[in-house]
Amino acid sequence: DHSFAKNLGKTMRAGRWSWMRDHERRQAYMAAHRSRMKDAARLQQTMPATGTNMLTHSVRDGLPRETQPTRATASMEQISPPWLVELEATEEEYWPRIFCIGVPKSASTSLFEVLRKHPNMCAGQVMRGAEIWWRAKEPEFFSDTQRFRRGKDFYLGYYRRSRKCQQLKARNQTFAFIDGSTQYSVNMEAPKRIFETIPQKLHKDLKFVLVLREPTERQRSWYLHLRELYPIYQRQNVSFDRYAKHGLKMLSLSKWQDLQDGFYDTLLMNWFKYFSRTQILTLSFDYITTHTADALHRIHRFLDLGIAYNQTVQGTMSKRHSDSNTSTGHGEISKMSNELCQKLHSIYHPHSLQLYKLLQEEGFPEEQPAFPPFRIPCRWNETI
């Protein structure tokens, strides 16, 4: 365990998403290289038959260097379709009004896909060759300090590039943007940054959808997610028991750790410091997966979307998460001992009780159903 903690510490010190950023840069470099090669090939086909080099010809004609056409600019002018051009608009139009803030591993991607398919809803779009594709769903601007420091223009760029909303705007139709960054719910700085960055006159229009999952089950699902991101988990064959016990040790030392992402009462109270309760719709993961039709109707009413959801997507969403609590396909590595399950449950249960009490108070959206108690964890093992 000591070697695991030491190596994991080295990995995590570079940032929670250090490996992900490296992977993102590699993917972006390769995409940019492929894009440059395609543009060069297309540009070559449009060159004059005489073989005159555009850049050399401009230099001979004595044009200032800043006005000389380059291969990149020339290729973009000649091969880009007109609807890729960013439309002139005020900054306010590009701020997202709808946020699917998580929590992570609680059907957030499925819910985001349902909302994104609404005729007047637009997700962000990454710049070709600049970032990995899933950043269009999860910009993580307000939860990642390095990305937040790049400024609001960097964030709004995702939405200025939205092809769907450019077309809607060209037809003078209404549209809204959606941000599906799940780390916003578990990052203590995110609600404050949203409150201070988005113009104050837009605050009343902001809506947040939060889905909460039984903390122990969610933590196990998050562990499986980490195994795909960090090679160290696979190299050292780190089981869930080993991962969770390391987290419990860090928790006992009062060091912020992933396990605290399940303290939902603390997270929700942090959001209430900056936004009204009527702006946050809180749903149970079990309710979403067992009463999908009713849950989606409530979400659409809360967001004032005014159109029925896609029935096909509903079925896909239900099927995708129907067996999400089983350990099929992960073998012994993902199993949890009864002793560990009891220990995790004893840590999370007091916070869950405070959450139930909090959600029974007045002031929440009328679309919010009664929040059911979480199911008893560890059902894939012996009964506790």
N, C-alpha and C positions, 0 to 999 in steps of 0.2 A: 504493500500500500504506500510505503514511503516513496519508492521509485515512481509509482504512478502519480502521486501528489506532486512530486518534484517536477516531473516532465510535463504534467498538465499545467502546473503553475507557469512554466516557461512559455507554453503555448498561449495561455490566457493572458499573460502579461502584455503581450503585443496588442491586445484588444479582444473583446469577446468574439468578434467576427474576423479575426486576422486571417485565418485560413481561407475564409470565404472571400475576403478582399483579394488575396493572391490569386485565387481561382478566377475571380471576376476580371482581374487585370489580364490574365493569360487568355481568357475567352475573348476579351475586348480586343487584345492585340491581334489575335488570329482573325477575328471578324473584320477588323480594320484593314489587315493585309489583304484579305480576300476581296474586300470592297475596292481597294486601290487597284488591284489587278484587273478587276472587271471594268472599272472606269477607264483605266489606261487602254484596255482592249477596245472598248467602245469608242473612245476618243480617237484612237488610231484609224478607225474606219471612217471617221468624219474629216480627217486631215485632207488638205488639198492633194491632188494627184502628183503634183510636182515634188511633194515631200518637204515643202517648206516648214521649218520648225517655227511654231508661233512665238515662242519665247525669244529665239534668236532673231527673228524678223523684227520684233518689237524693239529689241536693243539696238539693232542697226538703224531703225527709224528715229532713235533718240527719244523714245517715250520715257517719262519718269518711271523709276523702278516700281513705285507703288501702284502705277496704272497698268503695268504689264500683265496680260492675262496668263495665268498659270494653267497647267493641265487640270488641276483640281477644279478651279472655278469654271474653266471652259467646259469640262465634262458635266458639271452640275447644270450649267445653263442649257446644255443641249439634250440631256437625257432625263432630267427630273420632270415628272408630270406636274401640271400647274397646281393641283390641289395640295401638293406638299408645301407650298409657300405659306408661311405663317400669316394669318389674317391680322390686320390691325384691330386691336381691342384694348380696353382699359385693363389695368392690372387686376381689378376686382373680379372680372369675369373668369379668371383662371384659377382663383383660389378654390380648392375643393370645399364643398358644403357638407358632404357625407363622408363619415369615417367608420370603417369596420376595424375596430381597434383590438380585436382578439377575444379572449386570450389565445396565445399560440396553441396549436394542436386541439382546437375546439371547433372544427368544421368551418373555420374562417375562410379558407380558400373556396370551398363549395358555395358558401353564402356570397362571397365576392363575385363569383362567376354568375350566380343568379341575378344579382343587381346589375352587373356590367352588361347583361344582355337586354336590359330595358332600352327601348328605342331612344330615350332622351338622356341616357346615362353614359358617361365617358370615363374610361380609365386613362391613366397616363401612358406615355409611349417613350421608350428609351431611344436615345440617339444611336443610329446604326453604327456599330463598331466601337461604341463608347462604354457600354455597360452590359451586363448580363440581362437576359430577357425578363426574368421575374421581378426586376426593379420596377417594372411598369405597375405591378400590383403593390409592391412594398417598397416605396422610396426610402422609408425609415429616416426621413429628414429630421424629424423632431426628436428621435430617440438616439440617433448616432451623432455624437459630438463633432466628429470630423466632418461629416456631411452637413451638419447644421452650420458650421463655420463657413461653408462655401456660399451662404447667403440665399435670400429668397428667390433671386433670379435663377439660381441653379434648380431650386425646387419647382418653380413655376414653369421651367422649361419642359418638364415632363408633360404638362398639360397643354402648353402651346403647340406641342407636336402631335396632339391627338388628331388623327385623320377623321375619325367619326364626328367629333365636334366641329372640326373645320367645315365639314360638309353640312352639318346642321346649321351652323352659323351662316353659311353661304345661302341657305334656303330660308333664312330668317326664322328658324325654329328654336324653341327653348332647349337648353341643355344644362347639365350639371356634372361636375367632376366628383370622382370617388377615390379615396385613399384607403387602401387595405393593409396598412402597416400594422402588424399584430404586436410588435414590440412597444407600441404606444401605451398599451394597457399596463404593462409591467415595468415601464421605465418611469421613475419618479419625477424626472425633469420634463417629460413630454407634454403633459397638460399645461404646465407653466409656459413652455416655449410656444405652444399653439396659441395660448391666450395673448401672449405679448407680441407675437409675430403677425398673426392675421389681423387685418384692420378691425378696429373695435366695432364699427358700424355693421360688420358682417357677423358678429358673434351670435346675434339672435337667430340667424339662419343655420347655424351649425347643428348637425345631428350626429350622434354617436351610437353605434350598435355594438354591444358587448355581450359575448357568449361565454359563460363560465362552465367549466367542466370539473367533475370531482377531482380534487387536487392530486391525490395519489395516483389515480389512473392517468391524469394529464402529465404528471411528472415522468411516468414510465414511457408514455408516448414521446415526450420531449427527449428522453434519453435515447430512444431509437433514432430520433431525428439527428441528435448529436453524433451518433455513430456514423452516419452518412457524411457529416461535415468534417469531423476531426479524425484523421487517420490514426491518431494515437490510441483511440478506443479499440480499433480493430487490430493494430499491431500488438497491443498488450492483452487482447482478448478480455476487455473490461466488461464484467457482467453488471446487471442493474444493481444487484446487492452491493457490489464494490463501489459503484458510482454513488449510490444513495448514502452509504455509510461515510464516504468521504464528505458528502454534502452535510450530513449531520454533524460531523466533526467541525467543519467550518462554521456551521450555525452556532455551535456551542462556544466558539471563539468570537462570536459577534461579528463575523465577517459576512458581508452580503454574498449570498449564494443563490443559485437557481431555485433551491427549494422554497425560498421566500416569495417566489412568483405565485405561489398558491395561497398567500395571505390576502384573500380577495377583499376582505373588509378594509384593510389598510390601503390597498390600491384604489378602491372605489372612493373612500373618503378623501384621498388626495385629489381625485378628479372633481369632487364637489367643492373644493376650495376655489375653483376657477369657472366652473360651468353649472348651470341649474340642473336639478334632477330631472326636469321635464325634457332635457336635451339628450339624456342617456337612456336608451332602451336596454335593459338587462334581461337576458334570457338564459335558460338552462340548456346545456348541451344535450341532455337526455330529452328535453322537451322538443328541441329542434329536430332530433333524429327520429322520435316516435310520433310527433304530431307536426310533421313538416308542413302540411298544407295550411294549418291554422297559424303556425309560426310565421310563414312567409306572408300570409295575409296581414298579420299584425305589423310586420316590418314594413310592408308597402304602405299601409295606412299611416304609420309613424313618420315615414319619409315623404308622405304626400305624393307618391308616384302615380296613383290614380289609374293603374293598369294591372291586370292580372299577371302573375308570374308564369314562366314557361313550365308546363306540366312535365315535359320530358326532363328538364333540368331537375325538377323536384324529385322524380323517380331516381335519377342518377345520384342526387344528393343523399337520399335515404339509403340506397344500396351501398354507397361508398362507405358509410359509417355504421352500417348495421352490425358488423362484426369487429368494430374498431377496438373493443376491449379484450379480445382474445389474443393469445400469444402465438397463433398459427403462423408458421413461416419464419419465426425468430428463434425457435428451439430453446435450449436451456439458458441461453445468454440473457433472455428478457424476463425470466421467471423471478418472482419475488417470494422470499421466505415469509412464513406467517409472523415470525418475530419482527422482521423489518416492517411488514405491513402494519402491525399493531403500533410500532414506534412512530411511523409516519402519520398514521391516523390520529394518534394522540396529540401530535403537534398541530395538525391541520384542523381538527374538530372544533376547538374553541374559536378559531377564526371563522369557521363556517357558521357556528351558532350566532356570532355577532353579525355575520352577513345576512342571515335570515331575519334577524331582528331589524337590521337597517332597511331591508327591502320591504318590510311590512309598514314602514312609516309612510306618511302622506307626502305628496309632491312629485311622485313619479308619473311618467306618461300613462294616459288611460289605456293605451294599447298593451301595456305590460301585464302579463298574466301573473297569477300567484306563483312565486318562486318555490318549486318543490325541494325538499331536502335532498341532498346528494345520496345516491345509492351507496350501500355499504361496499367499501373497496375490497379488493383481493378476491373477487368471486371466482377467479381462475384457479385459486388454491382452496385449501380447506376453509371452512367457515370460522370467522374470528369469534 
